[in-house]
């Protein structure tokens, strides 16, 4: 759960990382296409009412990151899955997202490779009454996972 609450013109922020790992053994040396499934199921609340005060803000961001290790790390690929917020925002909704990302890596045959999938969550609230919450922890229907990676 990523939750930030601002009270009395203070700033609240939190950043969380969730990591998943998969092992893969390529059969031949060539470029491989990796498509991890990032699954987001949560309650999402982002609230800030700027009105006449120019300093209120609430933001929620979720991002998906992929890297692969075979002898060395091949390099991060990332994308923002959601980026919701602003100075006059009132969002209270359910988030049910499935996002595949595309990654391509050159791999040597027969040697094991480690696929690292990371989900980054960030919530930020500034100004009295501002609120940002990305809740994956409360309730049975909420989850955050990478159930599998397609390798072609």
C-alpha positions in Angstrom: 0.0 0.0 0.0 1.3 3.4 -0.9 -0.5 6.2 1.1 0.5 9.8 1.6 -1.6 12.3 3.6 -0.8 16.0 4.0 -2.0 17.9 6.9 -1.4 21.6 7.9 0.4 22.4 4.6 2.9 19.6 5.2 4.1 17.1 2.6 3.5 13.4 2.8 5.2 11.0 0.4 6.0 7.3 0.1 7.8 5.1 -2.4 7.6 1.3 -2.4 9.2 -1.4 -4.6 7.9 -4.9 -5.2 10.3 -7.4 -6.9 9.7 -10.6 -8.7 12.3 -13.0 -10.3 12.2 -15.7 -12.9 14.8 -18.1 -14.2 15.0 -18.9 -17.9 17.4 -21.2 -19.9 17.6 -20.3 -23.6 18.1 -23.2 -26.0 20.1 -21.3 -28.6 22.0 -18.0 -28.8 19.8 -15.3 -30.3 17.6 -12.3 -29.4 14.7 -13.2 -27.2 11.4 -11.3 -26.7 10.3 -11.1 -23.1 6.8 -10.0 -22.1 6.1 -10.0 -18.4 2.5 -9.5 -17.2 2.2 -6.8 -14.6 -1.1 -7.1 -12.7 -2.5 -4.2 -10.7 -5.7 -4.6 -8.6 -6.3 -1.8 -6.1 -8.4 1.0 -4.7 -7.1 4.4 -5.9 -7.8 7.7 -4.1 -6.2 11.0 -5.2 -7.7 14.2 -3.7 -6.5 17.8 -3.7 -8.7 20.9 -3.9 -6.5 23.9 -4.7 -9.3 26.5 -4.6 -7.6 29.8 -4.0 -4.5 28.3 -2.4 -1.8 27.5 -5.1 0.1 24.9 -3.1 -2.1 21.8 -2.9 -1.1 18.8 -4.9 -1.8 15.0 -4.9 -0.1 12.4 -7.2 -0.1 8.6 -7.5 2.3 6.8 -9.9 2.8 3.1 -10.6 5.6 1.9 -12.9 6.7 -1.4 -14.3 10.5 -2.2 -14.7 12.2 -5.2 -16.3 15.9 -6.2 -16.4 17.7 -9.4 -17.3 21.0 -10.9 -16.0 23.1 -13.3 -18.0 26.8 -12.7 -17.2 25.9 -8.9 -16.7 22.8 -6.9 -16.3 21.4 -6.0 -19.7 19.7 -2.7 -18.8 16.4 -1.5 -17.4 13.3 -1.0 -19.5 10.4 0.8 -17.8 7.0 2.3 -18.3 4.5 4.2 -16.2 1.3 2.2 -15.8 -0.6 5.0 -14.2 0.2 8.6 -13.4 -2.8 10.3 -11.8 -2.8 13.6 -10.0 -2.8 17.4 -10.0 -3.8 20.5 -8.0 -7.5 20.1 -8.5 -8.2 16.4 -8.5 -10.8 14.2 -7.0 -10.4 10.5 -8.0 -11.9 7.6 -6.0 -11.9 4.6 -8.2 -11.1 0.9 -8.6 -7.9 0.1 -10.6 -7.9 -3.3 -12.5 -5.0 -3.2 -14.9 -3.1 -5.9 -16.8 -0.1 -4.5 -18.5 2.4 -6.4 -20.7 5.7 -4.8 -21.4 7.9 -5.7 -24.4 11.6 -6.3 -23.9 14.3 -7.7 -26.2 17.6 -9.1 -25.1 20.5 -11.0 -26.8 21.1 -14.2 -24.9 23.6 -17.0 -25.1 22.3 -20.5 -25.5 22.3 -23.1 -22.7 23.3 -20.7 -19.9 20.7 -19.6 -17.3 19.3 -16.1 -17.3 17.6 -14.3 -14.5 14.6 -12.0 -15.3 13.9 -9.3 -12.8 10.5 -7.6 -12.7 10.0 -4.6 -10.4 6.8 -2.7 -9.6 7.4 0.9 -8.3 4.7 2.8 -6.4 4.8 6.4 -5.5 2.3 8.6 -3.7 2.7 12.3 -2.9 0.4 14.8 -1.2 1.1 18.4 -0.4 -1.2 21.0 1.4 -3.8 20.6 4.1 -6.5 18.1 3.1 -4.6 16.6 0.2 -4.6 12.8 0.0 -3.1 10.1 -2.2 -3.6 6.4 -1.8 -2.8 3.4 -3.9 -4.1 0.5 -1.8 -3.0 -3.0 -2.7 -3.0 -4.3 0.9 -6.6 -4.0 2.1 -9.3 -6.5 0.9 -9.4 -9.8 -0.8 -9.6 -8.4 -4.4 -6.5 -6.3 -4.1 -3.2 -7.6 -5.4 0.0 -6.6 -7.0 2.0 -9.3 -8.9 3.8 -10.5 -12.0 2.3 -14.0 -12.5 4.3 -15.0 -15.5 6.7 -13.9 -18.3 6.2 -14.9 -21.9 9.5 -15.7 -23.7 9.6 -16.1 -27.4 
